[in-house]
Amino acid sequence: MITVLVVDDDFMVARIHRGFVDRVDGFEVVGTANSGDQAVAALADLTPDLVLLDLYLPDVFGLDLIARLRAVRPDVDILVITAAREADAVRGAVRQGVVNYLLKPFGFEDLRTRLQEYERRRASVPDQVTSQADVDRVLAPTRQLVNRLPKGLSQETADLVTSALRATPDSLSAAECAEKVGISRVSARRYLEFYAAQGRTDVTLRYGTTGRPERRYTWRA
């Protein structure tokens, strides 16, 4: 379980964001804070893995708070959620190593996608790096892959296919995926092949007694 601290100056907004996070499998909000000082204290007490950080806080600008947070917990990750659209703010956030930058207002799906990307990157770091391919998988720009779905593929169905793959410990055929998601086998095959081409799934062949071998897909952690 990835633990999360929500930091936002607006109590109601923080509550909404907490509700969003708690709807995402594998994530749990352990606390909220409404100022920079509260965030530092909560980080020390709760030791979350990830901080959802608003930039416009009553006592400090969020980017100036990141150094204080990492002084308390050097390995904490930061995901910025803000209305700040200035290029300097975005550049400053990138320089300080934030895992993502999400502009307000946003919906549940916007945050869910970014949390799942963070989870993928967090889980994709192998215990031992043996090749450049290991590094490339960790640094793969997931959002760019999602935004480049071929014509005829929808993001909603892609999310369902992704969930089916992630929930299957072994592998899925196109027919099995189609049954789980509720789409045709041909459609399922298109999504699975797209993910395979992007390096998001591993493909193995299962040979039967007759006919062509069955292609099976496994989500690449």
C-alpha positions as MATLAB code, in Angstrom:
seq = 'MITVLVVDDDFMVARIHRGFVDRVDGFEVVGTANSGDQAVAALADLTPDLVLLDLYLPDVFGLDLIARLRAVRPDVDILVITAAREADAVRGAVRQGVVNYLLKPFGFEDLRTRLQEYERRRASVPDQVTSQADVDRVLAPTRQLVNRLPKGLSQETADLVTSALRATPDSLSAAECAEKVGISRVSARRYLEFYAAQGRTDVTLRYGTTGRPERRYTWRA';
ca = [
       0.000    0.000    0.000;
       1.334    3.452   -0.991;
       0.615    5.986    1.737;
      -0.278    9.570    0.829;
      -0.341   12.959    2.564;
      -2.673   15.544    0.992;
      -1.565   19.173    1.392;
      -3.995   21.923    0.342;
      -4.935   25.238    1.940;
      -8.656   24.649    1.269;
     -10.143   22.166    3.720;
     -12.926   21.083    1.370;
     -10.567   20.664   -1.603;
      -8.256   18.550    0.546;
     -11.233   16.395    1.484;
     -12.188   15.916   -2.168;
      -8.628   14.982   -3.122;
      -8.513   12.544   -0.226;
     -11.654   10.901   -1.539;
     -10.130   10.638   -5.015;
      -6.968    8.976   -3.726;
      -8.828    6.508   -1.538;
     -10.753    5.315   -4.622;
      -7.522    4.191   -6.308;
      -6.471    0.626   -5.506;
      -3.122    0.434   -3.770;
      -3.225    3.959   -2.301;
      -4.232    5.141    1.157;
      -4.390    8.692    2.522;
      -2.867    8.780    5.999;
      -3.409   12.486    6.651;
      -4.108   15.974    5.372;
      -2.485   19.347    6.009;
      -3.604   22.896    5.227;
      -0.307   24.789    5.568;
       3.401   24.329    5.149;
       4.044   23.955    8.872;
       1.265   21.380    9.177;
       2.714   19.482    6.228;
       6.183   19.276    7.794;
       4.741   18.082   11.111;
       2.478   15.533    9.408;
       5.345   14.219    7.303;
       7.424   13.608   10.422;
       4.564   11.880   12.251;
       3.005    9.870    9.420;
       6.012    9.171    7.112;
       3.961    8.909    3.894;
       5.456    7.658    0.643;
       3.887   10.413   -1.475;
       2.790   14.006   -0.866;
       0.101   15.646   -3.013;
       1.297   19.235   -2.724;
      -0.644   22.391   -3.506;
       1.656   25.338   -4.275;
      -0.496   28.164   -2.909;
      -0.306   27.654    0.847;
      -1.012   30.389    3.422;
       2.456   30.382    4.975;
       4.798   29.316    2.162;
       4.943   28.785   -1.591;
       4.837   25.045   -2.229;
       8.085   24.886   -4.207;
       9.906   26.489   -1.283;
       8.423   23.841    0.993;
       9.844   20.857   -0.891;
      13.350   21.273    0.556;
      11.904   21.354    4.092;
       9.891   18.211    3.428;
      12.910   16.343    2.096;
      14.997   17.499    5.046;
      12.514   15.593    7.207;
      12.224   12.601    4.869;
      14.747   12.582    2.012;
      13.044    9.796    0.057;
       9.523   11.250    0.048;
       7.993   11.736   -3.396;
       6.070   14.863   -4.372;
       3.166   15.179   -6.818;
       2.210   18.826   -7.371;
      -1.500   19.668   -7.668;
      -1.998   23.362   -8.323;
      -3.585   26.143  -10.325;
      -0.123   27.620  -10.980;
       0.321   27.658  -14.766;
       3.454   29.802  -14.909;
       6.365   28.265  -16.779;
       8.714   29.153  -13.919;
       6.586   27.129  -11.507;
       6.614   24.109  -13.798;
      10.370   24.383  -14.386;
      10.988   24.796  -10.667;
       8.939   21.722   -9.884;
      10.810   19.652  -12.478;
      14.174   20.806  -11.123;
      13.148   19.623   -7.670;
      12.276   16.178   -8.937;
       8.501   16.068   -8.573;
       6.922   12.894   -9.936;
       4.162   14.810  -11.751;
       2.470   18.201  -12.061;
      -1.352   18.246  -12.242;
      -3.258   21.438  -12.959;
      -6.460   22.331  -11.127;
      -9.275   21.839  -11.710;
      -9.039   18.141  -12.471;
     -11.258   15.092  -12.213;
     -10.823   11.715  -10.614;
      -9.570   10.057  -13.809;
      -6.839   12.694  -14.236;
      -5.459   11.980  -10.781;
      -5.977    8.227  -10.993;
      -3.915    8.004  -14.180;
      -1.022    9.879  -12.603;
      -1.132    7.850   -9.414;
      -1.054    4.638  -11.430;
       1.888    5.969  -13.436;
       3.690    6.725  -10.177;
       2.893    3.247   -8.884;
       4.225    1.688  -12.096;
       7.488    3.595  -11.913;
       7.895    2.846   -8.229;
       7.360   -0.871   -8.821;
       9.458   -1.044  -11.986;
      12.808   -0.361  -10.321;
      14.500   -3.791  -10.203;
      16.545   -4.934   -7.235;
      19.535   -5.021   -9.590;
      19.916   -3.019  -12.807;
      21.517   -5.270  -15.405;
      20.934   -3.397  -18.659;
      19.922   -0.100  -20.222;
      16.522   -1.676  -20.906;
      15.951   -1.883  -17.150;
      16.583    1.846  -16.848;
      14.448    2.680  -19.886;
      11.471    0.819  -18.438;
      11.698    2.868  -15.241;
      11.908    6.159  -17.099;
       9.344    5.360  -19.818;
       7.045    8.397  -20.321;
       3.743    6.672  -19.551;
       1.614    9.747  -20.159;
       2.932   10.080  -23.696;
       1.988    6.466  -24.400;
      -1.519    6.981  -23.045;
      -2.040   10.126  -25.096;
      -0.961    8.423  -28.329;
      -3.672    5.817  -28.597;
      -4.259    4.959  -32.245;
      -7.421    6.098  -33.943;
     -10.337    3.887  -32.975;
      -9.054    3.087  -29.472;
     -10.630    4.850  -26.499;
      -8.946    5.810  -23.237;
     -11.816    4.360  -21.210;
     -11.471    0.908  -22.792;
      -7.670    1.119  -22.605;
      -7.981    1.683  -18.847;
     -10.222   -1.394  -18.541;
      -7.765   -3.529  -20.505;
      -4.917   -2.248  -18.336;
      -6.853   -3.130  -15.169;
      -7.568   -6.625  -16.492;
      -3.890   -7.180  -17.255;
      -2.717   -5.842  -13.909;
      -5.253   -7.985  -12.029;
      -4.076  -11.186  -13.753;
      -0.996  -12.715  -12.093;
      -0.184  -14.987  -15.045;
      -1.111  -13.993  -18.605;
      -4.163  -13.235  -20.742;
      -5.154  -14.174  -24.249;
      -7.178  -11.768  -26.363;
     -10.270  -13.948  -25.853;
      -9.846  -13.991  -22.073;
      -9.269  -10.239  -21.987;
     -12.365   -9.670  -24.127;
     -14.467  -11.680  -21.691;
     -13.149   -9.795  -18.655;
     -13.605   -6.342  -20.196;
     -16.809   -6.984  -22.147;
     -15.536   -6.207  -25.651;
     -14.946   -8.260  -28.772;
     -11.883  -10.457  -29.122;
     -10.736   -8.413  -32.124;
     -10.955   -5.173  -30.119;
      -9.132   -6.707  -27.162;
      -6.372   -7.904  -29.503;
      -5.889   -4.324  -30.823;
      -5.386   -2.910  -27.332;
      -3.106   -5.759  -26.287;
      -0.973   -5.427  -29.405;
      -0.721   -1.669  -28.879;
       0.593   -2.194  -25.360;
       2.990   -4.851  -26.639;
       4.354   -2.463  -29.273;
       4.876    0.181  -26.590;
       6.752   -2.240  -24.338;
       4.008   -2.270  -21.706;
       3.322   -6.006  -22.012;
       5.386   -9.131  -22.604;
       4.079  -11.543  -25.245;
       4.511  -15.303  -25.096;
       3.258  -18.022  -27.436;
       1.292  -21.034  -26.250;
       1.406  -23.920  -28.706;
      -1.522  -26.288  -29.029;
      -1.913  -29.475  -30.999;
      -3.286  -27.748  -34.098;
      -3.485  -24.285  -35.617;
      -1.501  -21.182  -34.910;
       0.032  -20.626  -31.446;
      -1.986  -18.507  -29.022;
      -0.520  -15.117  -28.152;
      -0.630  -14.395  -24.415;
       0.047  -11.046  -22.762;
       1.529  -10.234  -19.366;
       1.626   -6.733  -17.865;
       5.217   -5.609  -17.480;
       5.706   -4.327  -13.919;
];
